[in-house]
Amino acid sequence: MTRSELVDALAHRHSVPRVVAERVVDGFFTGVAEALKSGARVEVRGFGSFAPRKYRAYAGRNPRTGEPVSVAPKVLPVFKVGKELKLRIEEGSR
């Protein structure tokens, strides 16, 4: 599902204008991004949690040339699925 499909589904399901649904989706993503930037963890009960994970610098290799490349330290977002969402997905695949 793309972002615009999510907006359309939200607008349709709750009978609100697309503009309102778009603001809700944008607000959610902005809030999560800002929290992760500040180093906070975001938990949505029944869905999952987002957390920033720090990675150290390391020496990698360019896959084409095999030449050594230094990779800078970085912080990336990580999503961990919640128990309720796992169960819903498992039930739906049976």
Helices and strands as residue ranges (DSSP letters): H 3-14, H 18-37, E 42-44, E 48-55, E 58-61, E 68-71, E 74-81, H 83-92
